[in-house]
Amino acid sequence: MAGFAVKYKAVDGEYYDKTHLPLAGAQIGKWVKALRVIRGKGDFQQITLVDLKDGVTASEVLESAEMKAVTADMANFTDPQAVEVLRFE
């Protein structure tokens, strides 16, 4: 069973969990420029970058072809928001 950490790195360098960000239904493209999806651990870790456009909503990100491709092979993927934000605007 794979586990996924959900943390967002803000411009101040601190990491926050998703409860501290206006993601639900919000236009996260205003705050977030890219997502880093991390799968696995150690030598088996795979990192995929997903760029976001301005004005994109959280649901649009989760429904996007890029995110579907990233998560397609994750049989135990239970949290669609298990992504790490690389940077904020």
VOLUM-231573 format. One record per atom (N, C-alpha, C): residue in one letter; x, y, z; atom name; residue number from 1. Coordinates in Angstrom, 2 decimals, always signed. Layout:
<rs>
+------+---------+---------+---------+------+-----+
| code |       u |       v |       w | site | pos |
+------+---------+---------+---------+------+-----+
|    a |       X |       Y |       Z |   CA | NUM |
...
+------+---------+---------+---------+------+-----+
</rs>
This chain:
<rs>
+------+---------+---------+---------+------+-----+
| code |       u |       v |       w | site | pos |
+------+---------+---------+---------+------+-----+
|    m |   +0.85 |   -1.18 |   +0.00 |    N |   1 |
|    m |   +0.00 |   +0.00 |   +0.00 |   CA |   1 |
|    m |   +0.89 |   +1.23 |   +0.00 |    C |   1 |
|    a |   +0.68 |   +2.07 |   -0.98 |    N |   2 |
|    a |   +1.49 |   +3.27 |   -1.10 |   CA |   2 |
|    a |   +0.87 |   +4.39 |   -0.28 |    C |   2 |
|    g |   +1.71 |   +5.21 |   +0.30 |    N |   3 |
|    g |   +1.22 |   +6.35 |   +1.06 |   CA |   3 |
|    g |   +1.60 |   +7.64 |   +0.36 |    C |   3 |
|    f |   +0.80 |   +8.66 |   +0.55 |    N |   4 |
|    f |   +1.05 |   +9.92 |   -0.11 |   CA |   4 |
|    f |   +0.94 |  +11.06 |   +0.89 |    C |   4 |
|    a |   +1.97 |  +11.89 |   +0.93 |    N |   5 |
|    a |   +1.94 |  +13.05 |   +1.81 |   CA |   5 |
|    a |   +1.40 |  +14.24 |   +1.04 |    C |   5 |
|    v |   +0.62 |  +15.05 |   +1.70 |    N |   6 |
|    v |   +0.06 |  +16.24 |   +1.07 |   CA |   6 |
|    v |   +0.63 |  +17.46 |   +1.76 |    C |   6 |
|    k |   +1.56 |  +18.12 |   +1.10 |    N |   7 |
|    k |   +2.14 |  +19.34 |   +1.65 |   CA |   7 |
|    k |   +2.31 |  +20.34 |   +0.52 |    C |   7 |
|    y |   +2.16 |  +21.60 |   +0.85 |    N |   8 |
|    y |   +2.28 |  +22.67 |   -0.12 |   CA |   8 |
|    y |   +3.38 |  +23.61 |   +0.34 |    C |   8 |
|    k |   +4.31 |  +23.89 |   -0.53 |    N |   9 |
|    k |   +5.42 |  +24.79 |   -0.16 |   CA |   9 |
|    k |   +5.09 |  +26.21 |   -0.62 |    C |   9 |
|    a |   +5.05 |  +27.12 |   +0.32 |    N |  10 |
|    a |   +4.72 |  +28.51 |   +0.01 |   CA |  10 |
|    a |   +5.99 |  +29.31 |   -0.24 |    C |  10 |
|    v |   +5.79 |  +30.55 |   -0.68 |    N |  11 |
|    v |   +6.94 |  +31.40 |   -0.99 |   CA |  11 |
|    v |   +7.80 |  +31.67 |   +0.22 |    C |  11 |
|    d |   +7.24 |  +31.55 |   +1.42 |    N |  12 |
|    d |   +8.05 |  +31.78 |   +2.61 |   CA |  12 |
|    d |   +8.91 |  +30.58 |   +2.95 |    C |  12 |
|    g |   +8.83 |  +29.52 |   +2.13 |    N |  13 |
|    g |   +9.66 |  +28.36 |   +2.35 |   CA |  13 |
|    g |   +9.06 |  +27.33 |   +3.29 |    C |  13 |
|    e |   +7.94 |  +27.69 |   +3.91 |    N |  14 |
|    e |   +7.28 |  +26.78 |   +4.84 |   CA |  14 |
|    e |   +6.36 |  +25.84 |   +4.08 |    C |  14 |
|    y |   +6.12 |  +24.68 |   +4.69 |    N |  15 |
|    y |   +5.19 |  +23.72 |   +4.10 |   CA |  15 |
|    y |   +3.89 |  +23.74 |   +4.90 |    C |  15 |
|    y |   +2.79 |  +23.71 |   +4.18 |    N |  16 |
|    y |   +1.48 |  +23.74 |   +4.81 |   CA |  16 |
|    y |   +0.65 |  +22.57 |   +4.29 |    C |  16 |
|    d |   -0.29 |  +22.09 |   +5.12 |    N |  17 |
|    d |   -1.16 |  +21.05 |   +4.60 |   CA |  17 |
|    d |   -2.31 |  +21.72 |   +3.85 |    C |  17 |
|    k |   -3.11 |  +20.91 |   +3.15 |    N |  18 |
|    k |   -4.10 |  +21.48 |   +2.25 |   CA |  18 |
|    k |   -5.20 |  +22.26 |   +2.96 |    C |  18 |
|    t |   -5.35 |  +22.09 |   +4.27 |    N |  19 |
|    t |   -6.38 |  +22.83 |   +4.98 |   CA |  19 |
|    t |   -6.03 |  +24.32 |   +5.09 |    C |  19 |
|    h |   -4.78 |  +24.66 |   +4.84 |    N |  20 |
|    h |   -4.35 |  +26.05 |   +4.93 |   CA |  20 |
|    h |   -4.37 |  +26.77 |   +3.59 |    C |  20 |
|    l |   -4.84 |  +26.08 |   +2.55 |    N |  21 |
|    l |   -4.87 |  +26.71 |   +1.23 |   CA |  21 |
|    l |   -6.30 |  +26.76 |   +0.70 |    C |  21 |
|    p |   -6.63 |  +27.78 |   -0.05 |    N |  22 |
|    p |   -7.98 |  +27.91 |   -0.61 |   CA |  22 |
|    p |   -8.13 |  +27.07 |   -1.87 |    C |  22 |
|    l |   -8.06 |  +25.75 |   -1.73 |    N |  23 |
|    l |   -8.09 |  +24.88 |   -2.91 |   CA |  23 |
|    l |   -9.50 |  +24.46 |   -3.33 |    C |  23 |
|    a |  -10.37 |  +24.21 |   -2.38 |    N |  24 |
|    a |  -11.67 |  +23.64 |   -2.72 |   CA |  24 |
|    a |  -12.49 |  +24.64 |   -3.54 |    C |  24 |
|    g |  -12.63 |  +24.36 |   -4.81 |    N |  25 |
|    g |  -13.43 |  +25.22 |   -5.68 |   CA |  25 |
|    g |  -12.75 |  +26.53 |   -6.03 |    C |  25 |
|    a |  -11.59 |  +26.76 |   -5.49 |    N |  26 |
|    a |  -10.90 |  +28.03 |   -5.74 |   CA |  26 |
|    a |  -10.08 |  +27.96 |   -7.03 |    C |  26 |
|    q |   -9.73 |  +29.11 |   -7.51 |    N |  27 |
|    q |   -8.88 |  +29.16 |   -8.70 |   CA |  27 |
|    q |   -7.43 |  +29.09 |   -8.22 |    C |  27 |
|    i |   -6.94 |  +27.87 |   -8.09 |    N |  28 |
|    i |   -5.61 |  +27.72 |   -7.51 |   CA |  28 |
|    i |   -4.52 |  +28.19 |   -8.45 |    C |  28 |
|    g |   -4.83 |  +28.39 |   -9.73 |    N |  29 |
|    g |   -3.84 |  +28.92 |  -10.66 |   CA |  29 |
|    g |   -3.37 |  +30.31 |  -10.28 |    C |  29 |
|    k |   -4.15 |  +31.00 |   -9.43 |    N |  30 |
|    k |   -3.74 |  +32.33 |   -8.98 |   CA |  30 |
|    k |   -2.62 |  +32.24 |   -7.95 |    C |  30 |
|    w |   -2.56 |  +31.13 |   -7.23 |    N |  31 |
|    w |   -1.56 |  +30.99 |   -6.17 |   CA |  31 |
|    w |   -0.49 |  +29.97 |   -6.52 |    C |  31 |
|    v |   -0.87 |  +28.95 |   -7.27 |    N |  32 |
|    v |   +0.01 |  +27.82 |   -7.49 |   CA |  32 |
|    v |   +0.42 |  +27.77 |   -8.95 |    C |  32 |
|    k |   +1.70 |  +27.63 |   -9.21 |    N |  33 |
|    k |   +2.18 |  +27.62 |  -10.58 |   CA |  33 |
|    k |   +2.50 |  +26.21 |  -11.09 |    C |  33 |
|    a |   +2.78 |  +25.29 |  -10.18 |    N |  34 |
|    a |   +3.09 |  +23.93 |  -10.61 |   CA |  34 |
|    a |   +2.86 |  +22.97 |   -9.47 |    C |  34 |
|    l |   +2.54 |  +21.74 |   -9.83 |    N |  35 |
|    l |   +2.39 |  +20.69 |   -8.83 |   CA |  35 |
|    l |   +3.49 |  +19.66 |   -9.06 |    C |  35 |
|    r |   +3.96 |  +19.10 |   -7.98 |    N |  36 |
|    r |   +4.94 |  +18.01 |   -8.08 |   CA |  36 |
|    r |   +4.28 |  +16.79 |   -7.46 |    C |  36 |
|    v |   +4.07 |  +15.78 |   -8.27 |    N |  37 |
|    v |   +3.45 |  +14.56 |   -7.79 |   CA |  37 |
|    v |   +4.56 |  +13.55 |   -7.51 |    C |  37 |
|    i |   +4.63 |  +13.09 |   -6.27 |    N |  38 |
|    i |   +5.70 |  +12.19 |   -5.85 |   CA |  38 |
|    i |   +5.10 |  +10.81 |   -5.59 |    C |  38 |
|    r |   +5.67 |   +9.81 |   -6.25 |    N |  39 |
|    r |   +5.21 |   +8.43 |   -6.04 |   CA |  39 |
|    r |   +6.39 |   +7.60 |   -5.57 |    C |  39 |
|    g |   +6.15 |   +6.73 |   -4.61 |    N |  40 |
|    g |   +7.20 |   +5.83 |   -4.15 |   CA |  40 |
|    g |   +8.16 |   +6.49 |   -3.20 |    C |  40 |
|    k |   +9.19 |   +5.72 |   -2.82 |    N |  41 |
|    k |  +10.19 |   +6.21 |   -1.88 |   CA |  41 |
|    k |  +11.59 |   +5.83 |   -2.34 |    C |  41 |
|    g |  +12.56 |   +6.59 |   -1.88 |    N |  42 |
|    g |  +13.96 |   +6.28 |   -2.12 |   CA |  42 |
|    g |  +14.30 |   +6.12 |   -3.60 |    C |  42 |
|    d |  +14.97 |   +5.02 |   -3.93 |    N |  43 |
|    d |  +15.39 |   +4.78 |   -5.31 |   CA |  43 |
|    d |  +14.22 |   +4.56 |   -6.25 |    C |  43 |
|    f |  +13.07 |   +4.24 |   -5.69 |    N |  44 |
|    f |  +11.91 |   +3.95 |   -6.52 |   CA |  44 |
|    f |  +10.98 |   +5.16 |   -6.68 |    C |  44 |
|    q |  +11.45 |   +6.30 |   -6.21 |    N |  45 |
|    q |  +10.64 |   +7.51 |   -6.27 |   CA |  45 |
|    q |  +10.54 |   +8.04 |   -7.69 |    C |  45 |
|    q |   +9.33 |   +8.40 |   -8.08 |    N |  46 |
|    q |   +9.09 |   +9.03 |   -9.37 |   CA |  46 |
|    q |   +8.46 |  +10.39 |   -9.12 |    C |  46 |
|    i |   +8.96 |  +11.40 |   -9.79 |    N |  47 |
|    i |   +8.43 |  +12.75 |   -9.62 |   CA |  47 |
|    i |   +7.93 |  +13.25 |  -10.98 |    C |  47 |
|    t |   +6.71 |  +13.72 |  -11.00 |    N |  48 |
|    t |   +6.12 |  +14.26 |  -12.21 |   CA |  48 |
|    t |   +5.68 |  +15.69 |  -11.95 |    C |  48 |
|    l |   +5.99 |  +16.58 |  -12.88 |    N |  49 |
|    l |   +5.60 |  +17.97 |  -12.74 |   CA |  49 |
|    l |   +4.36 |  +18.25 |  -13.59 |    C |  49 |
|    v |   +3.43 |  +18.99 |  -13.03 |    N |  50 |
|    v |   +2.23 |  +19.40 |  -13.75 |   CA |  50 |
|    v |   +2.12 |  +20.91 |  -13.63 |    C |  50 |
|    d |   +2.27 |  +21.62 |  -14.76 |    N |  51 |
|    d |   +2.15 |  +23.08 |  -14.76 |   CA |  51 |
|    d |   +0.68 |  +23.47 |  -14.75 |    C |  51 |
|    l |   +0.38 |  +24.56 |  -14.07 |    N |  52 |
|    l |   -0.99 |  +25.06 |  -13.99 |   CA |  52 |
|    l |   -1.11 |  +26.38 |  -14.74 |    C |  52 |
|    k |   -2.28 |  +26.59 |  -15.32 |    N |  53 |
|    k |   -2.56 |  +27.85 |  -15.99 |   CA |  53 |
|    k |   -3.29 |  +28.78 |  -15.01 |    C |  53 |
|    d |   -3.18 |  +30.07 |  -15.23 |    N |  54 |
|    d |   -3.90 |  +31.03 |  -14.39 |   CA |  54 |
|    d |   -5.39 |  +30.77 |  -14.47 |    C |  54 |
|    g |   -6.05 |  +30.85 |  -13.34 |    N |  55 |
|    g |   -7.50 |  +30.72 |  -13.31 |   CA |  55 |
|    g |   -8.02 |  +29.30 |  -13.26 |    C |  55 |
|    v |   -7.12 |  +28.32 |  -13.26 |    N |  56 |
|    v |   -7.57 |  +26.93 |  -13.22 |   CA |  56 |
|    v |   -8.11 |  +26.62 |  -11.82 |    C |  56 |
|    t |   -9.14 |  +25.78 |  -11.76 |    N |  57 |
|    t |   -9.69 |  +25.41 |  -10.46 |   CA |  57 |
|    t |   -9.13 |  +24.07 |  -10.02 |    C |  57 |
|    a |   -9.29 |  +23.78 |   -8.74 |    N |  58 |
|    a |   -8.77 |  +22.52 |   -8.21 |   CA |  58 |
|    a |   -9.40 |  +21.33 |   -8.93 |    C |  58 |
|    s |  -10.70 |  +21.40 |   -9.17 |    N |  59 |
|    s |  -11.36 |  +20.27 |   -9.83 |   CA |  59 |
|    s |  -10.87 |  +20.12 |  -11.27 |    C |  59 |
|    e |  -10.58 |  +21.22 |  -11.93 |    N |  60 |
|    e |  -10.05 |  +21.14 |  -13.30 |   CA |  60 |
|    e |   -8.67 |  +20.49 |  -13.31 |    C |  60 |
|    v |   -7.87 |  +20.77 |  -12.29 |    N |  61 |
|    v |   -6.56 |  +20.14 |  -12.20 |   CA |  61 |
|    v |   -6.71 |  +18.63 |  -12.04 |    C |  61 |
|    l |   -7.61 |  +18.23 |  -11.14 |    N |  62 |
|    l |   -7.78 |  +16.81 |  -10.87 |   CA |  62 |
|    l |   -8.38 |  +16.07 |  -12.06 |    C |  62 |
|    e |   -9.13 |  +16.79 |  -12.90 |    N |  63 |
|    e |   -9.75 |  +16.17 |  -14.07 |   CA |  63 |
|    e |   -8.89 |  +16.30 |  -15.32 |    C |  63 |
|    s |   -7.78 |  +17.01 |  -15.22 |    N |  64 |
|    s |   -6.96 |  +17.27 |  -16.41 |   CA |  64 |
|    s |   -6.30 |  +15.99 |  -16.92 |    C |  64 |
|    a |   -6.00 |  +16.01 |  -18.20 |    N |  65 |
|    a |   -5.35 |  +14.86 |  -18.83 |   CA |  65 |
|    a |   -4.01 |  +14.58 |  -18.17 |    C |  65 |
|    e |   -3.29 |  +15.64 |  -17.78 |    N |  66 |
|    e |   -1.98 |  +15.45 |  -17.16 |   CA |  66 |
|    e |   -2.10 |  +14.70 |  -15.84 |    C |  66 |
|    m |   -3.05 |  +15.13 |  -15.01 |    N |  67 |
|    m |   -3.20 |  +14.47 |  -13.72 |   CA |  67 |
|    m |   -3.73 |  +13.06 |  -13.87 |    C |  67 |
|    k |   -4.61 |  +12.83 |  -14.83 |    N |  68 |
|    k |   -5.12 |  +11.48 |  -15.06 |   CA |  68 |
|    k |   -4.00 |  +10.57 |  -15.51 |    C |  68 |
|    a |   -3.10 |  +11.10 |  -16.34 |    N |  69 |
|    a |   -1.96 |  +10.30 |  -16.79 |   CA |  69 |
|    a |   -1.04 |   +9.98 |  -15.63 |    C |  69 |
|    v |   -0.84 |  +10.95 |  -14.75 |    N |  70 |
|    v |   +0.02 |  +10.75 |  -13.59 |   CA |  70 |
|    v |   -0.55 |   +9.70 |  -12.66 |    C |  70 |
|    t |   -1.86 |   +9.74 |  -12.46 |    N |  71 |
|    t |   -2.47 |   +8.85 |  -11.47 |   CA |  71 |
|    t |   -3.02 |   +7.56 |  -12.05 |    C |  71 |
|    a |   -2.96 |   +7.39 |  -13.36 |    N |  72 |
|    a |   -3.58 |   +6.23 |  -14.01 |   CA |  72 |
|    a |   -3.05 |   +4.90 |  -13.49 |    C |  72 |
|    d |   -1.75 |   +4.86 |  -13.19 |    N |  73 |
|    d |   -1.15 |   +3.58 |  -12.79 |   CA |  73 |
|    d |   -1.05 |   +3.43 |  -11.27 |    C |  73 |
|    m |   -1.75 |   +4.27 |  -10.55 |    N |  74 |
|    m |   -1.66 |   +4.23 |   -9.09 |   CA |  74 |
|    m |   -2.87 |   +3.51 |   -8.53 |    C |  74 |
|    a |   -2.79 |   +2.21 |   -8.43 |    N |  75 |
|    a |   -3.94 |   +1.39 |   -8.03 |   CA |  75 |
|    a |   -4.46 |   +1.75 |   -6.65 |    C |  75 |
|    n |   -3.58 |   +2.18 |   -5.75 |    N |  76 |
|    n |   -3.99 |   +2.49 |   -4.39 |   CA |  76 |
|    n |   -4.12 |   +3.99 |   -4.16 |    C |  76 |
|    f |   -4.26 |   +4.73 |   -5.23 |    N |  77 |
|    f |   -4.33 |   +6.18 |   -5.13 |   CA |  77 |
|    f |   -5.70 |   +6.57 |   -4.59 |    C |  77 |
|    t |   -5.77 |   +6.98 |   -3.34 |    N |  78 |
|    t |   -7.06 |   +7.27 |   -2.71 |   CA |  78 |
|    t |   -7.30 |   +8.75 |   -2.48 |    C |  78 |
|    d |   -6.26 |   +9.55 |   -2.53 |    N |  79 |
|    d |   -6.41 |  +10.98 |   -2.27 |   CA |  79 |
|    d |   -6.00 |  +11.76 |   -3.51 |    C |  79 |
|    p |   -6.94 |  +12.24 |   -4.32 |    N |  80 |
|    p |   -6.60 |  +12.94 |   -5.55 |   CA |  80 |
|    p |   -5.87 |  +14.26 |   -5.31 |    C |  80 |
|    q |   -5.83 |  +14.74 |   -4.07 |    N |  81 |
|    q |   -5.11 |  +15.98 |   -3.79 |   CA |  81 |
|    q |   -3.73 |  +15.70 |   -3.22 |    C |  81 |
|    a |   -3.27 |  +14.45 |   -3.32 |    N |  82 |
|    a |   -1.96 |  +14.10 |   -2.77 |   CA |  82 |
|    a |   -0.87 |  +14.56 |   -3.71 |    C |  82 |
|    v |   -0.72 |  +15.85 |   -3.79 |    N |  83 |
|    v |   +0.28 |  +16.47 |   -4.65 |   CA |  83 |
|    v |   +1.00 |  +17.53 |   -3.83 |    C |  83 |
|    e |   +2.19 |  +17.84 |   -4.25 |    N |  84 |
|    e |   +2.96 |  +18.88 |   -3.55 |   CA |  84 |
|    e |   +3.13 |  +20.07 |   -4.48 |    C |  84 |
|    v |   +2.83 |  +21.24 |   -3.99 |    N |  85 |
|    v |   +2.97 |  +22.44 |   -4.78 |   CA |  85 |
|    v |   +4.43 |  +22.87 |   -4.79 |    C |  85 |
|    l |   +4.95 |  +23.08 |   -5.98 |    N |  86 |
|    l |   +6.34 |  +23.50 |   -6.10 |   CA |  86 |
|    l |   +6.54 |  +24.96 |   -5.69 |    C |  86 |
|    r |   +5.69 |  +25.82 |   -6.17 |    N |  87 |
|    r |   +5.90 |  +27.24 |   -5.90 |   CA |  87 |
|    r |   +4.60 |  +28.01 |   -6.02 |    C |  87 |
|    f |   +4.56 |  +29.11 |   -5.31 |    N |  88 |
|    f |   +3.43 |  +30.01 |   -5.39 |   CA |  88 |
|    f |   +3.84 |  +31.25 |   -6.16 |    C |  88 |
|    e |   +2.86 |  +31.95 |   -6.70 |    N |  89 |
|    e |   +3.14 |  +33.18 |   -7.43 |   CA |  89 |
|    e |   +3.61 |  +34.25 |   -6.46 |    C |  89 |
+------+---------+---------+---------+------+-----+
</rs>
